[in-house]
Amino acid sequence: MGDKDFCISLKYKSESLKLELKSQWILNKAEKNRKILNTISAFLNTKGGTLVIGITDEKREIIGISNNIEEIKKIKGDIELLF
């Protein structure tokens, strides 16, 4: 299954202990920051899971993330720095 097919399949799945959907990655807004970090921490403390950024959790709208390699590196760096 390719990335596009995987994203489309998420429209029909419910969030669970193993799947979390977030519309965007924002570490400078305290409330959103706490929710994302709690999710990552929970995945690390259990058997893992999938955090998908770029899909709204209510309507399952695929909005994507920036294709800017620097922004993607920043997200990766934020996660590595925090964990």
C-alpha positions, 0 to 999 in steps of 0.5 A: 500500500502506497502513502496515498492509499494509506492516507485514504484508508484512514478516512474509514478508521477510528482513532484508537490506542494505536492510531492518532490523527492530527491536522498539524504539527504546532509546538508553539501552541501550548494546548496542541503541543501537550496533546501531541506530546502526550500521544507520542509519550503514550506510544513510547510507553506501550507497544507503539502506534501511528501518529498521522499529521495532516488529516483532520480527526473529525471530518477525516479531511486530508489536508497534508503538510508542507512539502518543504524539506526544512519544515519536515526536518524541523518536525523530525528534530523536534521529536528527537529533541523531546524524546 
